[in-house]
Amino acid sequence: MIELGYDSEPDEWGVHDGVRLARQLVADAYRMLIPYAGACPDCTDELLRAVAAQVGAEVRRAGMTAIVLSDNRRGIDKAAASAAHLRQAQARTAEMLQKAPAHQHAGLRQAS
């Protein structure tokens, strides 16, 4: 088994920033793909896109179940905390998605 560690502190609602964690995961994934792409930056980019497309298709087939990581504080209402965290992240998320192709937006089912 391999364990990877990531830097994350929960916000005021006790929720970890999934985008920040994903950036760290993607950085490690990119570095892991470099030798398979012969250290070519363009090939590494394409290999990462191919892997992400395959994983995305698998997750869509499995039902698009979301993961929201919360700390284990007693008495935390995880649904309310997740909603507050996502509201705060909405502008930053929209900015990151500005260049995404137009599409019919479908909401995610909330993680339990």
Secondary structure as GFF3:
##gff-version 3
##sequence-region A 1 112
A	DSSP	alpha_helix	18	33	.	.	.	ID=ss1
A	DSSP	three_ten_helix	34	37	.	.	.	ID=ss2
A	DSSP	alpha_helix	41	62	.	.	.	ID=ss3
A	DSSP	alpha_helix	78	96	.	.	.	ID=ss4
###
